[in-house]
Amino acid sequence: MLQGKKIILGITGSIAAYKAAYLIRGLVKKGAEVQVVITPAGKEFITPITLSALSSHPVISEFFSNRDGSWHSHVDLGLWADAMVIAPATASTIGKMAHGIADNMLVTTYLSCKAPVFIAPAMDLDMFAHPATQQNLEILKGFGNYIIEPGEGELASHLVGKGRMEEPDKILEVLEDFFSSGQELQKKKIVITAGPTYEKIDPVRFIGNYSSGKMGFALAEACAKRGADVTLITGPVSLSTIHPHIHRIDVESAEEMYGMAMQLFPQADAGILCAAVADYRPAVVADKKIKRESNENMTLELTANPDIAASMGAIKKPHQVLVGFALETNDELTHATDKLNRKNLDFIVLNSLREEGAGFRGDTNKISIIDANGNVKEFSLQLKTAVAEDIIDHLVVTLKNKSVLFEA
Ligand code: CTP
């Protein structure tokens, strides 16, 4: 699995740096090409000569290798890699990565890296348990980075606890797993709706809502990263997509979104309905700007929009998976279960506005997943990017179960 893979190995200033030598040997043995980037503190723990001898490449540490104007391009390096592994990763480097403090070659390379990033923390147990470190790790998880949790045992301080960098063999296993099974959604076509809809009142006004589209965009990235072909039908948002396998279709109103979704869903393996669709639109759209009238009140007549999720649920074939969202303020479980059944969904992602940090606009969410058998799985408050990974894990399992039962 690692044959021919290009790996950047980032090494930072920790006693566990000696383990990096074993890791390089293991990677090279399995056919990977390894380029070491080391922080200045890392060099205090292991010499570049050892590392370059094992990797057969000069070790990179400084921006400028010679005083002749030539420099190491962190951009080229970041684009070269199939994966970046930071092992050992100190609390300091983890903090810099989480906050974009690019004051050394390792962190600049990390910020330029488009490949998956694996982080193997190594530090004293109290440093690891400190909320600062834990929050930084959560941020990195939210960026889609993989954290290889440290093990428990005797630490350099002779204290016993969690903080030992994971053994090189285990890190190799994680990488092999990733390259063999990271593409669980390969060849799957997934249609995702995201963002708000705008329902025109007149040429300058609309009815809309506060949806930012962040959750739907995070889901699109998470699916594409796992190999899916994604079509993202989005209402008006100020977000951009990153992954090349996301085909974005911009729409404005619920009717436009409905039209695209119904056209694309029959060829898809799954649909994820994350858009905050306006339930109603003005019955008549004025062709000229509506003028202020002398009377105090104004009445706008509204007519119902199509229910995209329910319409897709009605044409869903047995092998297809349909996922909906429910944002509730009260009787959450009852309302979400009702929507799940009414719209013929396979599972529904519930978020309650009563939970702090959940819902739209923000960067975080706290969800529960309810499936068609009534099973409820609760998750903790996380960044939307991390929430997306949990939802897609569930989707992968649901698709797998269905493909055992029904042929596409
Ligand atoms: N949905 C949709 N089309 C609509 C309304 C909702 O596709 N016209 C989808 C949403 O994207 C979401 C799910 O249906 O996945 C539930 O949305 P919600 O607005 O909570 O459901 P409604 O049926 O409109 O119920 P409510 O009365 O709570 O507004």
Residues whose N, C-alpha, C, O or C-beta is under 5 A from the ligand:
A	BS01	CTP	L273 C274 A275 A276 V277 A278 D279 N305 P306 D307 I308 A309 V323 G324 F325 A326 L327
